[in-house]
Amino acid sequence: MRIFALIVLITMPFVSHGQSDKSGDLQTAVRQLEARNNVLNKRISELEDANYKLKSEIESTKADVQAEIRRSQELQAQNERAMNLALDGFTKKFEDQNKVVQGVQDELGRKIDQQLIIMIVGILVVVIIFLVLNNAATKKALKQNVANWNNFQEHLLKK
């Protein structure tokens, strides 16, 4: 084992000297990564600030929208109440109008019935008068014909 340790110690300076110095490249890469990390941290901070502002704006907008919805609902409720009152008034007026129309129809029905009765009575009176006059005219004509016949017979008998 000594021999092996000796060989390693003897070859070590050659091997270590054979490796190039890459620590400078590593330090440059680390600096670049640190600079990039700083830029990213700054960007994250900016994005968190923007996110906070957006959340605040969203909350504000949400509150405004809720207030507007409440106002709209109140206005809609007022409109519904006004519409219901108008419909109730219209219904009452419509029912009153129906009662008036029914009363007018009943009155017209009675008047038409009265006029029909008066017309029928008038026609009956005219028919009765016509029959009485016709009967009287027939009797008068019959008497006159009988008198003419009698005169004709007397005239014939005298000859």
C-alpha atoms as an extended CHARMM CRD file, in Angstrom:
* protein
*
       159  EXT
         1         1  MET       CA              0.0000000000        0.0000000000        0.0000000000  PROA      1               0.0000000000
         2         2  ARG       CA              2.9380000000        2.2370000000        0.5470000000  PROA      2               0.0000000000
         3         3  ILE       CA              4.0010000000        1.8100000000       -2.9680000000  PROA      3               0.0000000000
         4         4  PHE       CA              0.5770000000        2.7470000000       -4.1650000000  PROA      4               0.0000000000
         5         5  ALA       CA              0.5310000000        5.8600000000       -1.9650000000  PROA      5               0.0000000000
         6         6  LEU       CA              3.9580000000        6.7720000000       -3.2110000000  PROA      6               0.0000000000
         7         7  ILE       CA              2.9080000000        6.4480000000       -6.8220000000  PROA      7               0.0000000000
         8         8  VAL       CA             -0.1450000000        8.6020000000       -6.2060000000  PROA      8               0.0000000000
         9         9  LEU       CA              1.8940000000       11.2930000000       -4.4690000000  PROA      9               0.0000000000
        10        10  ILE       CA              4.4670000000       11.3180000000       -7.2200000000  PROA      10              0.0000000000
        11        11  THR       CA              1.8840000000       11.5390000000      -10.0310000000  PROA      11              0.0000000000
        12        12  MET       CA             -0.2810000000       14.0290000000       -8.2740000000  PROA      12              0.0000000000
        13        13  PRO       CA              1.5790000000       17.1730000000       -9.2280000000  PROA      13              0.0000000000
        14        14  PHE       CA              1.5660000000       16.1060000000      -12.8520000000  PROA      14              0.0000000000
        15        15  VAL       CA             -2.1220000000       15.3230000000      -12.8440000000  PROA      15              0.0000000000
        16        16  SER       CA             -3.0890000000       18.4440000000      -10.9430000000  PROA      16              0.0000000000
        17        17  HSD       CA             -0.8890000000       20.5440000000      -13.1450000000  PROA      17              0.0000000000
        18        18  GLY       CA             -2.4490000000       18.9350000000      -16.1680000000  PROA      18              0.0000000000
        19        19  GLN       CA             -5.8950000000       20.2850000000      -15.2690000000  PROA      19              0.0000000000
        20        20  SER       CA             -6.5980000000       23.7350000000      -16.5780000000  PROA      20              0.0000000000
        21        21  ASP       CA             -7.7050000000       26.5320000000      -14.3380000000  PROA      21              0.0000000000
        22        22  LYS       CA            -11.4770000000       26.6910000000      -14.8280000000  PROA      22              0.0000000000
        23        23  SER       CA            -12.2960000000       28.6090000000      -11.6840000000  PROA      23              0.0000000000
        24        24  GLY       CA            -12.3060000000       31.9080000000      -13.6310000000  PROA      24              0.0000000000
        25        25  ASP       CA            -14.8680000000       30.5790000000      -16.0750000000  PROA      25              0.0000000000
        26        26  LEU       CA            -16.9240000000       29.2600000000      -13.1850000000  PROA      26              0.0000000000
        27        27  GLN       CA            -16.7990000000       32.5850000000      -11.4080000000  PROA      27              0.0000000000
        28        28  THR       CA            -17.9360000000       34.3770000000      -14.5960000000  PROA      28              0.0000000000
        29        29  ALA       CA            -20.7800000000       31.9270000000      -14.9710000000  PROA      29              0.0000000000
        30        30  VAL       CA            -21.6880000000       32.3690000000      -11.2900000000  PROA      30              0.0000000000
        31        31  ARG       CA            -21.6670000000       36.1670000000      -11.6910000000  PROA      31              0.0000000000
        32        32  GLN       CA            -23.8490000000       35.8900000000      -14.7800000000  PROA      32              0.0000000000
        33        33  LEU       CA            -26.2210000000       33.6000000000      -12.8970000000  PROA      33              0.0000000000
        34        34  GLU       CA            -26.2690000000       35.9730000000       -9.9270000000  PROA      34              0.0000000000
        35        35  ALA       CA            -26.9960000000       38.9160000000      -12.2540000000  PROA      35              0.0000000000
        36        36  ARG       CA            -29.7350000000       36.9040000000      -13.9430000000  PROA      36              0.0000000000
        37        37  ASN       CA            -31.0720000000       35.8760000000      -10.5250000000  PROA      37              0.0000000000
        38        38  ASN       CA            -31.1360000000       39.5370000000       -9.4560000000  PROA      38              0.0000000000
        39        39  VAL       CA            -33.0170000000       40.4870000000      -12.6510000000  PROA      39              0.0000000000
        40        40  LEU       CA            -35.4730000000       37.6580000000      -12.0900000000  PROA      40              0.0000000000
        41        41  ASN       CA            -35.9320000000       38.6100000000       -8.4190000000  PROA      41              0.0000000000
        42        42  LYS       CA            -36.5680000000       42.1990000000       -9.4700000000  PROA      42              0.0000000000
        43        43  ARG       CA            -39.0530000000       41.0180000000      -12.1180000000  PROA      43              0.0000000000
        44        44  ILE       CA            -40.7840000000       38.7610000000       -9.5570000000  PROA      44              0.0000000000
        45        45  SER       CA            -41.0730000000       41.7080000000       -7.1900000000  PROA      45              0.0000000000
        46        46  GLU       CA            -42.5550000000       43.8650000000       -9.9700000000  PROA      46              0.0000000000
        47        47  LEU       CA            -44.9990000000       41.1050000000      -10.9030000000  PROA      47              0.0000000000
        48        48  GLU       CA            -46.0270000000       40.6460000000       -7.2560000000  PROA      48              0.0000000000
        49        49  ASP       CA            -46.6660000000       44.3970000000       -7.0140000000  PROA      49              0.0000000000
        50        50  ALA       CA            -48.6920000000       44.2970000000      -10.2470000000  PROA      50              0.0000000000
        51        51  ASN       CA            -50.5580000000       41.2280000000       -8.9740000000  PROA      51              0.0000000000
        52        52  TYR       CA            -51.3580000000       43.0400000000       -5.7040000000  PROA      52              0.0000000000
        53        53  LYS       CA            -52.5930000000       46.0810000000       -7.6300000000  PROA      53              0.0000000000
        54        54  LEU       CA            -54.7370000000       43.8750000000       -9.8750000000  PROA      54              0.0000000000
        55        55  LYS       CA            -56.1990000000       42.1080000000       -6.8420000000  PROA      55              0.0000000000
        56        56  SER       CA            -57.0090000000       45.4960000000       -5.3070000000  PROA      56              0.0000000000
        57        57  GLU       CA            -58.6020000000       46.6550000000       -8.5610000000  PROA      57              0.0000000000
        58        58  ILE       CA            -60.5790000000       43.4130000000       -8.8030000000  PROA      58              0.0000000000
        59        59  GLU       CA            -61.8750000000       43.8570000000       -5.2440000000  PROA      59              0.0000000000
        60        60  SER       CA            -62.7800000000       47.4730000000       -6.0030000000  PROA      60              0.0000000000
        61        61  THR       CA            -64.4820000000       46.4910000000       -9.2580000000  PROA      61              0.0000000000
        62        62  LYS       CA            -66.2540000000       43.6390000000       -7.5060000000  PROA      62              0.0000000000
        63        63  ALA       CA            -67.5710000000       46.0280000000       -4.8590000000  PROA      63              0.0000000000
        64        64  ASP       CA            -68.6810000000       48.4900000000       -7.5800000000  PROA      64              0.0000000000
        65        65  VAL       CA            -70.4170000000       45.7230000000       -9.5120000000  PROA      65              0.0000000000
        66        66  GLN       CA            -72.1790000000       44.4820000000       -6.3840000000  PROA      66              0.0000000000
        67        67  ALA       CA            -73.3190000000       48.0250000000       -5.5780000000  PROA      67              0.0000000000
        68        68  GLU       CA            -74.5630000000       48.4670000000       -9.1540000000  PROA      68              0.0000000000
        69        69  ILE       CA            -76.3720000000       45.1250000000       -8.9820000000  PROA      69              0.0000000000
        70        70  ARG       CA            -78.0300000000       46.1960000000       -5.7190000000  PROA      70              0.0000000000
        71        71  ARG       CA            -79.1190000000       49.4970000000       -7.2760000000  PROA      71              0.0000000000
        72        72  SER       CA            -80.4280000000       47.6650000000      -10.3330000000  PROA      72              0.0000000000
        73        73  GLN       CA            -82.3430000000       45.2210000000       -8.1530000000  PROA      73              0.0000000000
        74        74  GLU       CA            -83.8420000000       48.0670000000       -6.1350000000  PROA      74              0.0000000000
        75        75  LEU       CA            -84.8350000000       49.8560000000       -9.3240000000  PROA      75              0.0000000000
        76        76  GLN       CA            -86.3000000000       46.6520000000      -10.7080000000  PROA      76              0.0000000000
        77        77  ALA       CA            -88.2650000000       46.1330000000       -7.4840000000  PROA      77              0.0000000000
        78        78  GLN       CA            -89.6080000000       49.7030000000       -7.7300000000  PROA      78              0.0000000000
        79        79  ASN       CA            -90.5440000000       49.1230000000      -11.3660000000  PROA      79              0.0000000000
        80        80  GLU       CA            -92.2880000000       45.8770000000      -10.4600000000  PROA      80              0.0000000000
        81        81  ARG       CA            -94.2500000000       47.6160000000       -7.7020000000  PROA      81              0.0000000000
        82        82  ALA       CA            -95.2530000000       50.3930000000      -10.0910000000  PROA      82              0.0000000000
        83        83  MET       CA            -96.2040000000       47.8320000000      -12.7410000000  PROA      83              0.0000000000
        84        84  ASN       CA            -98.2640000000       45.8610000000      -10.2000000000  PROA      84              0.0000000000
        85        85  LEU       CA           -100.0480000000       49.0300000000       -9.0970000000  PROA      85              0.0000000000
        86        86  ALA       CA           -100.7360000000       49.9470000000      -12.7200000000  PROA      86              0.0000000000
        87        87  LEU       CA           -102.0060000000       46.4400000000      -13.4390000000  PROA      87              0.0000000000
        88        88  ASP       CA           -104.2230000000       46.5340000000      -10.3540000000  PROA      88              0.0000000000
        89        89  GLY       CA           -105.6340000000       49.8900000000      -11.4950000000  PROA      89              0.0000000000
        90        90  PHE       CA           -106.1400000000       48.5480000000      -14.9960000000  PROA      90              0.0000000000
        91        91  THR       CA           -107.8650000000       45.4460000000      -13.6320000000  PROA      91              0.0000000000
        92        92  LYS       CA           -110.1970000000       47.5690000000      -11.5020000000  PROA      92              0.0000000000
        93        93  LYS       CA           -111.0010000000       49.8680000000      -14.4370000000  PROA      93              0.0000000000
        94        94  PHE       CA           -111.5320000000       46.8520000000      -16.6820000000  PROA      94              0.0000000000
        95        95  GLU       CA           -113.9270000000       45.2780000000      -14.1570000000  PROA      95              0.0000000000
        96        96  ASP       CA           -115.7760000000       48.6060000000      -13.7750000000  PROA      96              0.0000000000
        97        97  GLN       CA           -116.0100000000       48.8900000000      -17.5430000000  PROA      97              0.0000000000
        98        98  ASN       CA           -117.3440000000       45.3350000000      -17.7770000000  PROA      98              0.0000000000
        99        99  LYS       CA           -120.0010000000       46.2010000000      -15.1680000000  PROA      99              0.0000000000
       100       100  VAL       CA           -120.9740000000       49.3220000000      -17.1190000000  PROA      100             0.0000000000
       101       101  VAL       CA           -121.1420000000       47.3570000000      -20.3840000000  PROA      101             0.0000000000
       102       102  GLN       CA           -123.2440000000       44.6660000000      -18.6890000000  PROA      102             0.0000000000
       103       103  GLY       CA           -125.5810000000       47.3580000000      -17.3440000000  PROA      103             0.0000000000
       104       104  VAL       CA           -125.8590000000       48.9340000000      -20.8030000000  PROA      104             0.0000000000
       105       105  GLN       CA           -126.5510000000       45.5380000000      -22.3610000000  PROA      105             0.0000000000
       106       106  ASP       CA           -129.2430000000       44.8030000000      -19.7700000000  PROA      106             0.0000000000
       107       107  GLU       CA           -130.8280000000       48.2390000000      -20.3400000000  PROA      107             0.0000000000
       108       108  LEU       CA           -130.7050000000       47.7900000000      -24.1150000000  PROA      108             0.0000000000
       109       109  GLY       CA           -132.2220000000       44.3340000000      -23.7580000000  PROA      109             0.0000000000
       110       110  ARG       CA           -135.1150000000       45.7560000000      -21.7120000000  PROA      110             0.0000000000
       111       111  LYS       CA           -135.6360000000       48.6230000000      -24.1610000000  PROA      111             0.0000000000
       112       112  ILE       CA           -135.5640000000       46.2790000000      -27.1470000000  PROA      112             0.0000000000
       113       113  ASP       CA           -138.0520000000       43.9960000000      -25.3980000000  PROA      113             0.0000000000
       114       114  GLN       CA           -140.3030000000       47.0040000000      -24.6890000000  PROA      114             0.0000000000
       115       115  GLN       CA           -140.0200000000       48.1930000000      -28.2880000000  PROA      115             0.0000000000
       116       116  LEU       CA           -140.8150000000       44.7140000000      -29.5930000000  PROA      116             0.0000000000
       117       117  ILE       CA           -143.8800000000       44.5170000000      -27.3310000000  PROA      117             0.0000000000
       118       118  ILE       CA           -145.0150000000       47.9960000000      -28.4430000000  PROA      118             0.0000000000
       119       119  MET       CA           -144.4270000000       47.0610000000      -32.0890000000  PROA      119             0.0000000000
       120       120  ILE       CA           -146.3510000000       43.7860000000      -31.7490000000  PROA      120             0.0000000000
       121       121  VAL       CA           -149.1910000000       45.5650000000      -29.9430000000  PROA      121             0.0000000000
       122       122  GLY       CA           -149.1710000000       48.2380000000      -32.6740000000  PROA      122             0.0000000000
       123       123  ILE       CA           -149.2830000000       45.6110000000      -35.4230000000  PROA      123             0.0000000000
       124       124  LEU       CA           -152.1200000000       43.8120000000      -33.6180000000  PROA      124             0.0000000000
       125       125  VAL       CA           -154.0280000000       47.1040000000      -33.2650000000  PROA      125             0.0000000000
       126       126  VAL       CA           -153.4820000000       47.8580000000      -36.9740000000  PROA      126             0.0000000000
       127       127  VAL       CA           -154.6000000000       44.3260000000      -37.9090000000  PROA      127             0.0000000000
       128       128  ILE       CA           -157.6950000000       44.6440000000      -35.6740000000  PROA      128             0.0000000000
       129       129  ILE       CA           -158.4880000000       48.0780000000      -37.1200000000  PROA      129             0.0000000000
       130       130  PHE       CA           -157.9470000000       46.6880000000      -40.6230000000  PROA      130             0.0000000000
       131       131  LEU       CA           -160.2530000000       43.7520000000      -39.8640000000  PROA      131             0.0000000000
       132       132  VAL       CA           -162.9130000000       46.0190000000      -38.3000000000  PROA      132             0.0000000000
       133       133  LEU       CA           -162.7420000000       48.4590000000      -41.2260000000  PROA      133             0.0000000000
       134       134  ASN       CA           -162.7320000000       45.5960000000      -43.7140000000  PROA      134             0.0000000000
       135       135  ASN       CA           -165.6990000000       44.0240000000      -41.9490000000  PROA      135             0.0000000000
       136       136  ALA       CA           -167.5480000000       47.3920000000      -41.8870000000  PROA      136             0.0000000000
       137       137  ALA       CA           -166.7020000000       48.0310000000      -45.5400000000  PROA      137             0.0000000000
       138       138  THR       CA           -167.8420000000       44.5310000000      -46.4390000000  PROA      138             0.0000000000
       139       139  LYS       CA           -171.1400000000       45.0170000000      -44.5510000000  PROA      139             0.0000000000
       140       140  LYS       CA           -171.6550000000       48.4120000000      -46.1850000000  PROA      140             0.0000000000
       141       141  ALA       CA           -170.8690000000       46.9750000000      -49.6140000000  PROA      141             0.0000000000
       142       142  LEU       CA           -173.1600000000       44.0320000000      -48.9260000000  PROA      142             0.0000000000
       143       143  LYS       CA           -176.0070000000       46.3540000000      -47.8670000000  PROA      143             0.0000000000
       144       144  GLN       CA           -175.4510000000       48.5140000000      -50.9320000000  PROA      144             0.0000000000
       145       145  ASN       CA           -175.3830000000       45.4680000000      -53.1970000000  PROA      145             0.0000000000
       146       146  VAL       CA           -178.5160000000       44.1150000000      -51.5580000000  PROA      146             0.0000000000
       147       147  ALA       CA           -180.1750000000       47.5220000000      -51.9770000000  PROA      147             0.0000000000
       148       148  ASN       CA           -179.0600000000       47.6810000000      -55.6190000000  PROA      148             0.0000000000
       149       149  TRP       CA           -180.2970000000       44.1560000000      -56.1760000000  PROA      149             0.0000000000
       150       150  ASN       CA           -183.5880000000       44.9980000000      -54.6050000000  PROA      150             0.0000000000
       151       151  ASN       CA           -183.8120000000       48.1540000000      -56.7230000000  PROA      151             0.0000000000
       152       152  PHE       CA           -182.9560000000       46.1240000000      -59.8000000000  PROA      152             0.0000000000
       153       153  GLN       CA           -185.6360000000       43.5810000000      -58.9660000000  PROA      153             0.0000000000
       154       154  GLU       CA           -188.2220000000       46.2770000000      -58.3220000000  PROA      154             0.0000000000
       155       155  HSD       CA           -187.2570000000       47.9360000000      -61.5230000000  PROA      155             0.0000000000
       156       156  LEU       CA           -187.6650000000       44.6490000000      -63.3500000000  PROA      156             0.0000000000
       157       157  LEU       CA           -190.9280000000       43.8940000000      -61.6730000000  PROA      157             0.0000000000
       158       158  LYS       CA           -192.3290000000       47.2950000000      -62.5530000000  PROA      158             0.0000000000
       159       159  LYS       CA           -191.7800000000       46.7640000000      -66.1460000000  PROA      159             0.0000000000
